[in-house]
């Protein structure tokens, strides 16, 4: 019986951990990107409302 028959071994565990860390990193980057996009959209909406309010009060 060789080492290859005994299961995934140390390298398999390391590979699995790296896959988990990589997946969490990708999900974190996507979450940050979505948050920044939502913040940018909210900022633009707020700027538009402010400019509309200023236009209506000045006329």
N, C-alpha and C positions, 0 to 999 in steps of 0.2 A: 504494500500500500504506500503510495507516494503522498507528498504534501498536496498535490492537486486534487486528491480524492477526499480531503478532509474538510471541504467547505470553502467559503470565500477567503478566509484568512485575514491577515492584517491589512494587506493592500485592498481587499474588497471592502473592509470597514472604512478605510481612509477614503476610498472612492465614493462610497455611499454618503459619508459625511460631507465631502466636497460637493456632491450633487445637491444635498440639502441646503448647504450654505449658498451655493450658486442660485438655487431656486428662490431662496429668501431674499437674496440680493436683487434679483430681477424684480420680484414683487415689490420690494422697497423702492426701487427706482421708479417703477410704474406708479406707485402710490404718491411719491413726491411729484412726479410729472403731472398727475391728475390734480393734485392739490394746487400746484402753481398755475395750471390752466384755469381752474375754477376761480382762484384769486384774481387772475388777470381779467377774466370775464366780469367778475363782480366789480372790479375797479373801473372798467370801461363803462359798465352800466351806471355806476355812481357818477362818473364824470359826465355822462350824457344827461342824467337827471339834473345835475347841478347846472349844466349849461342851458337846459330847457327852463329851469326855474329862473335863472338870471335873465333869459330872453323875455319871459312872460312878465317879470316885474319891471323891466326897463321900458316896456312899451305901453 
